[in-house]
Amino acid sequence: MSNLLNHRGYYGSVEVSPADNCLFGKLLFIRALVSYEGETVAELTAAFRAAVDGYLADCEALGRTPEIPCKGSFNVRVGHELHMAASLAASRQNITLNDLTRRALSEYIAHHT
């Protein structure tokens, strides 16, 4: 994740445009489109921070609750066979499918980051 910026719990991408001779990015893991750009890493970082602060200020001014990145739930389509196998495995361990999924993701992340 070295190509991500982080400020106040929000993450942003870092992209390069050789044609425009600039760096640019957008806030990740939210639906709102919030972008920023700069010519140097320092400018991009400052623009990212300003974009996050501006997004939060705009939400407050409009009386809206800002989106929370990765709110804690997501839908995964795995197909019938894997769904059934996972449900049976969870049942055999006397845990929920959510617990099995949480454990599997935690184990994967622990071994692949």
Secondary structure, 3 states (H helix, E strand, C coil): CCCEEEECCEEEECEEECCCCEEEEEEECCCCCCEEEECCHHHHHHHHHHHHHHHHHHHHHHCCCCCCCCCCCCCCCCCHHHHHHHHHHHHHCCCCHHHHHHHHHHHHHHHHC
